[in-house]
């Protein structure tokens, strides 16, 4: 009987496994939300894609990929002036399409690109398959206006697929073609865009402001399915305007793609802008942006290696510094995000030297410090430090060229290892305030000479203080409603304290939730005052004249214990580093500085520390 039960359970187990393995997705959101973020994306974190097309020829503009939109839209635009000066007047016969012969790609080498992307540390890569301009970068049956038949006369999507997958990297194809409908004035016969002969590039003829027609929708859908069938990408990325497509088409595409992945026994991901898909059916993308805080959902950001968001190649292009790119990668990963970094090649197919330089330097940093990026998860706290980002819009645009300080730290974790990445060199001592000793028994006994606390600015012993309140937040919104103000005043009234400092270590406090009074101990370090009572730990500041509650700007994680620490080292230097748990935080004596970018301290921990 027991054997029969075991056999039955085994059959059920195998049946369940086969059922899960062969599951199919239906074209409804309930079914599509069952998709999971691929493990390869969760582990890989960093990828590259390329904006490369006809727009590389003119090599001009703040955003080179929108040049053609601007030159037709506004006769006074810089794009129009530049085009007509360099190439000739726009006419019913001559326009953007006539740049295609100059898009020769004579030096394009997919193997060389893939080598560079691999050396940069990217784990996924690929091209923009079609931008807003309607020029497909593969041999599509839906239009003769493609790179296989015109310009390069090569299947760019196909060549890159082979080269990238050969290196065990995941393959990306990006689509912007949902916006082609409004990108060119196909209703205006003053320009070549109004000639139906060129509709395969500029889009089907229609009146300004008209809804997308059946031909457009069929082509939009058909091109994506064609790329899935022919090149089996692991990652399909969408720009905005997906919400202008009837959602049935989007759901049909997703079901097709996800079922295609099941049949191929592979994991795939689709990303989208804004709220163009239902939450859970893909991964949300932020353009030139990043989340200001750690999130419960994972997300990705697309940004560009150039420093102005030109996306494509431009003659006067300059590039972000390696330091900025690394700092932004670390910040995103610490907040449950991923990075997709754009490179814009030249029309001949070469990647600009400035882009090559920073990509290779990113690769060098990741070679040493990738342990803190790849295969990691966010930690309970994303980071600490004074440098913060503003809130992102629905589609991003809050990335800033911020200069991080030695106090800016970001956390990631893998197993029992915690990684603290300093975004600038901390000096002879690295201080992690989040990991401070909040209880007296957690302080390292007999502090080392290098970790001795700073002497108090002035002693509090023998002083008494009345009506002490929490330090006010200078950034607090002054435009709260009257009810909010009243509630805040009530809270302030409850949080008024009286302090009596009996001697150098003991004090008494009353007020707030403490009530009539409670004795405790305190310690002064510089201007900071750490106060402990049975039910609460206070941090105050005292400059010799005024006592104020608050003023310590790190989140603090109470679940971190001194006894957890097994070993601390810095990636790139395997030396065992001296450390001490203090009131201020975990202090680490740093080794000699190596490198010019972010610095990672690896804190190896016991899984279940012995606390006795």
N, C-alpha and C positions, 0 to 999 in steps of 0.2 A: 504493500500500500504506500509506504514511504517513497519507494522508487518511482511508482506511478505518479505520485504528487510532484516529485522533482522533475520528472520528464515533462509533465504538464506545464509546470512553471517555466521550464526551459523553452518549450514551444511558444508559450505566451510571450516570453521575453524576446525571442527571435522575431515573432510576428510583429511585436510593437516596434522593434528596431527597423524592420523592413518597411513598416507603415510610415514611420517618421522619415526614413530615408527617401521614400518615393512620394512624399507629400506633394500636392499640387496647390498652387495659389489660384484663387478665383479673383476675377476683376471686381472686387468690392473692398472697401477699406477695412472691414472686419477681418477679412482673410489676409490682406496685404500687410496689416500691422503685425503679423506674426513673424515677419522677417527680423533677423538679428544682425547687428553690426558684425561684419566679418572679424574673425580673430586676427587675420593678417593686418587689418587696419588698426585695431586696438593695439597691436604690438608694434606695427611699423611706424606710425605717427606722422612721418614726413614723406612728401612726394613732390614731384615736379610736373608741370604741364607747360605746353608751348603755344603761345599765340603767334601763329605764322600763316600768312596768306598774302593776298594781293596788297593789303595795307602796308606790308613791309617795303613796298616799292617807293611810295611817296616819302616815307620816313620822316613824318612831320606831325606836330600837334601835341597838345597836352595829353590827350588820349588818342593814340594813333588809330585805334580800331574804330573810333567814331568820326574820323576825318571825313569819310564819304557821306555820312549822314549830314554833317554840318555844311559841307560844300554845296549840296543841293538845296538845303533848307534856307540858307541865308546868303544872298549875294555879297553882303558886307563882311562875311565871316573871314577869319584868318585862313581857314582851310580853302575857301574859294579863291582868295587872292593868291595863296601859295600855288594851288593847282594850275590856275590860268597863267601864272608867271612861269612856272616850270614846265608844264605840259601842253598848255594851250586852252582856248576858251571852251566852255561847256556849250554844246550845241545838240540838236536832235540826233546827230550822228555820232558825236564824240563825247566821251565821259569816262567814268571810273573803269568801265570794262576794258578800256584801251590801255590800262596799265598791265594787264595780264601778260602780254608778251615779254615784259621786263621782269616778270616773276619767274626766273629761269631755274633757280635752285641748282645751278651747275656744280656747286661744291657740297651739296647735301650728302651726308654720310650717316645713315641711321645707326651704324655700329659705333661711330665716333660719338654721336649724341648719347647713345645708351651707356657707353663707357664713362662719359662725363657724369651722367646722372647717377650711375652706380658709385663712382668715386665721391660724389657729394654726400653720400649717405642716404639718399632717397631710397625708399622701399617700394614705391609705385610711381609710374610716370606714363606720359602719353601726350598726344596732340589735341588741340582744338580741332575736332573733325569738321565742323562748319560754324563759321561766325555769322553775325547778323547779315553780312554782305552776300550770302547765298552761294558762295564758292565752296564746293565740297572738296575735301582733301583726300578723297578716295574715288574709285571708279564706280560711281553710282549709276544705276539704270534710270534714275529719275530726272537726270539733267546732264547735258553735255558740258555744262559749265563746271568742270571739275579738274583737279590737278593731274589726273591720269590722261586727260584728253587735251588740256590746254596748259600753258605756262610750263611747269616742270615736266609735264607728260610722264609722271611717275605716281604710283599709288603710295602716297606718303603714309596714310594710316596703316596700310599693309606692311610696308617696310619697317616702320617703327614697332609694329606689333611683334614681328619676328625678333628684332634686335633686343627689345626690352624683355620679352618672355624668355629669351635664351639665357638671360642673366638671373632668372628666378625672381624677377621683379613683377609686380602686378601691373596690369595694363589699364590705362585711363583713356577714355575718349570723352571730350567735352562738346556740348551742343548749345549753340546760341540761336538756332534757326527759328525758334518760335517768334523772335522779334523781327524777322525778315519782312513780315507783312507790312509793317509801317516804316521800315528803315529807309526806303527810297520812295520818292514821289511818283509812283507809277501812273498816277492820274494826270500828270503834267506833261503835255506833248512838247513843251519847250525844250525838254531834255531827252537824252536817249533813254532815260528810265521809263518814259511814257510810250516807248515803242514795244509792242507785244513780241517782237522778234527776240527781245532780250529778257523775256519774262523768266527764263530758266535761271537767270542770275538775280535780277532785280525783284522778282516776285510777280504773281498773277495780277493782271490789270484789275483795278477796283477803284471806286470813289474814295476820296479822303474820308477817314473815319468809319468806313464800312467794316462790318464784322468779317472774320475770316470765312472763306468759302470752302466748299467741299473739296475742291482740287488742292487747295493749300493744306487742309487737314490730312488728306490722304498722303500727300507728299511728306508732310512733317512726320507722320507715323511710319510711313514706309521706309524712309531713310534710316530711322533708328533701328528698325527691325533688320534692315539690310546689314547694318554694321554689327549687330548682335550675331546674326547668322554667319557672316563672313570673317569676323575678327574676334568674336567672343571676348569682349572686354570684361575686366573684373570690376571696373568702376565706371559708371556713367554719371557725368557731372552736368548739371543744367544751370544756365544763366536765368535771369528773370524772364517773365512773360509766359511761363508755364501756366499761370492762372488764366491766361487768355484762350487756352485750349479747352474745349468741353471736357469735363473731367472723365467722361467715359473713355476717351482716347488715352488719357494718362493712365487710368486704371488698367486698360487693356495692355498697354505697353509694359507696365510694371508686372502684371501677371505673366506675360510672355517671357520677360527677362528673368524673373525669379524662377519660373518653371524651367527655363533653359539652363539656369545654374544648377537646379536640382538634378536634371538629366545629365549634366556634365560633372556632377559631384564636386562642385566648387562653391565658394562663398562670394557673393557680389554685394555691391553697395550702390545706391543712387543718392545723390545729394541735390538739394534744391534751395532756392532763395526764399526769404520771407516766410509766407505761409502757403506756398504754392502746392504743397502736398499735405496730407493729413499727418499730424505728429505720430511717429512710430513707424511710418511706412518707408522712411528713408532717413538720412542724416541731414540736418539743417546746416547751410553754408552761410558764413558771414563774409561779405566782400570787404577787403581792406579793413577788417575789424576783428575784434576779439572780445570775449566775455570779460567783464571787469572782475567777476568773482567765480568761484568754483560752481559748477552746475551739476544737477542730477542726471541730465541727459548729455550724451556726447555730441559733439559738434565739430565742424571743420571750418577753416577760414582760407579763402583764396586771396593771396596778395602777390605782389610782383617784385622781382629782384631790382627793378629800377626804382628810383626814389621819388617818382611823382605819379605813379599809376598810369604810365603810358601804355602798358601792356605789350604793345608791339615795338618793333625796332624804330628808333629815331636817330637822326644824325647827331643831335646834340645831347644824347642820352647820358645820364650819370646814374650811378648805382648806389644802393644802400651799402652801408659798411657791413662787414662780416659780423662785427660785434652786435649791430642792431638786429641782424637776421637771427643770430644765435639767441640773443635775449628774448626775441619775440617767439621763437620756437619753444624755448623753455617755459615762458609764461603761459603759452597756450596749452602745453602738455600738462602743466600743473593744475589747470582748471578744467580738465576732462576734454580737451580739444586736440585737433590734429591740424597740420599745416600742409597746404597745397601751394607751392611757390611757382610763379610764372616766370618763364624766360621768353624773350622775343628775339628770334634769330633774324639775321639779315636776309635780303631777298636771294642772295646766292646760296643760302643754306648754312652759312657759318654762324656760330654762336659768338656774340661779342666778347672780346677779351676781358672787359670789366666784369661781365657775368661769369665767365669761366673762373676768374680769380676768386671771387667770393664763394662760388660753389665748391671749389677745391678746398678752400680754407674751412668752409663748413664741414666738409668731409674729414679734414684733419682733426677738427675739434671732436666730431662724433666718433672718430676712431679711438680717441682717448676717453671721451666722456659719454659715449652712447649708452653705456650701462644705466645712466640716469634718465634716459629717454625711451629707448626701445624696451618693449615687454613690461613697461611699468604701468601703474595705476596712479590716479591722484591720491593724495593722502587726506586726512581729515581737515587739514588747513592747507590752502593753496600756497600761501606765502606770507611774508611780512615785509615791512619797509615803507618808506614815505611816498614812493612813486606809484601813483595809481592812474587808471584809465577812466574816462567818462563812459557812460552807458552807451551801448551800441543801439543803432536804429534797428528796424525790422530786418534790414539787409546788411547791417554792419556799419562801416565808415567811421570807426572811432580809433583806428590805429594811428598812433602818433610817433614822431621821432623823439621819444623821450630818452633822457640820459639817466640810466639807473645808477644808484649809489652803492657803496659797500654795505649799506644796511638793507638793501633789497635782496630778498632770498625767496626761492621757490622750492616747494617740496614735491617729490614723487616717491613711490614705494614699489618694491618688488620683493615678495616673500617677507622675510623679517628684516630686510634692509631698508633703511630710510635714507633718501638722498636729499641733501640740502645744497642747492645750487646758488652760490653768491653771484649776482650779476655784475659785480665789480670786485676787485681784489680787496679783501677785508683788512689787510695789514698783518702785523705780527700775531694778532689774536682775532679769531673769528667768533663772533657772539651771535647765538641763536636765541632770541628772546622768547620765542614761542615755547621753547623747551626749558623754561626756567623752573627752579625749585620753589614751588609755592608753599611748601610745608617745611618747617625747620629741619625735620629728620631726613630730608632729601638733599640738603646742602652737603657738598663734599667736605668731609672733616679735614681740618688742618690744611687750609687752602695753600696751593703752591705759590711760590714767590711771584710768578708771572701772572697769577690769577687773583692776587690780593685786591679786595674791594677798594674803591676810591674813598678817601676820607670825607666825612660829612662837611658840608658847607658851614654849618653852625649846629651846635647841639640843641636838641629839643628838651633835654632833661630839665625838670623843674618848671616847665612852662604849662600854662593852661589856655585852651582855646575854646571859644563859644561860637555856636551857630555856623559851623563849617559845612559847606555844601559841596556837591560834586562839581568839578570843573565843567563849565559850559562848553558846548561844541560850537566853535566859531562858524562852522559851515551850516549851522542849523537853519532850516527854512523859516524865514520871518513871516511868510504869508499863510500861516495856518489859520483855520477858522476859529471863531471865538470858543467853540466847544473844545477844540483841541488845545487852545491856550489854557482854558480852565482846567482841563485834565492835567496838563503839564504842571501848572501851578500847584495842584493838589499833590502831584508826585514830588515836587520840590519840597513842599512843606513836610512830607513824610521823611525825606532824606536829609534832615538837619541833625548834625552831631555835635557833641561836646567832648573834648579830649583833655585828659590830664596825664602828662608825661611824668611818671613818678621818679624814674632814674634813667640811666643810659639804655636800659633794655626793657623796662616794664611800663605799661600805660593802662589807663582806664578810659572806656568810651561808653557813651550813652546816647540815646536818640535813634531815629529810624526804626528798623526792624529789631535792633538790639534792645531797645526799650530802656529800662531803668539804669542799666549799667552792667558792664562786663570787663573783667581784667584780661590783659593779653600781653604779648611781647612784640617788640618792634626792632627794626634795624635800619640805620641810615647809611646810604651809599651816595655820596655826592649830594645832589638835590633831591634824590628819591628817598621815600620813607616807606618801608614795607611793614605792615601792621597785621598781626595775626590774633584773632580771637577764636573761640570755640566754633562759632557758626559761620565765620566769614574772614576773608583775607582782603585787606585794603591796600591800595597803593596811593601814596600822596606825594606831593612835592613841597619842599621847604627851602626857600632861598635865603633864610636868615631873617626875613621880615614877615612873610605870609605863608600860611599853611593852606594847601588846597588839595582836595581829593581828586584823584585821576592824574592823567599826564603820562601814563606808560602806554606806548602806542603799538603793542604787539598783542595778538589774540590770546596767546597762552593756551596750552593743551594740557589739562589736568591729568589725563590718563598716561602721561609719559613719566616713567620712573627711572631714577638713577641706576637702579639695579638691572635695568634692561640692557644697558650698554655693554657689549662684549668687546668691541674694538672700533676705533675711528681712524680713517685714513682719508687721503685726498686722491681722487682718481688721477692717474698719471704719476703718482708717487706712493709706493706701497708701504711707506714708513708708518709704524704705529705712532699715532699722535697723542700727546698728553691732552687731558681734558679735565674739566671740573664743572660740577653742577652748582650754580650760584643763584642768588636772588635775582640777578639781572638776566640770567639765562645760561644755556650751555656754552661754556667758553672752551675753545679749542686752540692750542698753540700750533700755529700754521708752519708748514715746511717752507723752504725757499720757493718763491713764486716761479711758476712755470706757465708759459703761454700768455696770451694777450686778451683772452675772452673769459667767459663765465667759468667759475671754479666750483667743482663738485666735491663735497665732503660726504663720504659714505659712512653711515652709522650702522654698524652691524649689531643686531640685537638678539638677546635670548628670547625664544618664543614664549616661554613661561618662566619669567625670572624668579629666583629665590629671594624673597623679601626679608627673610629673617637674618 
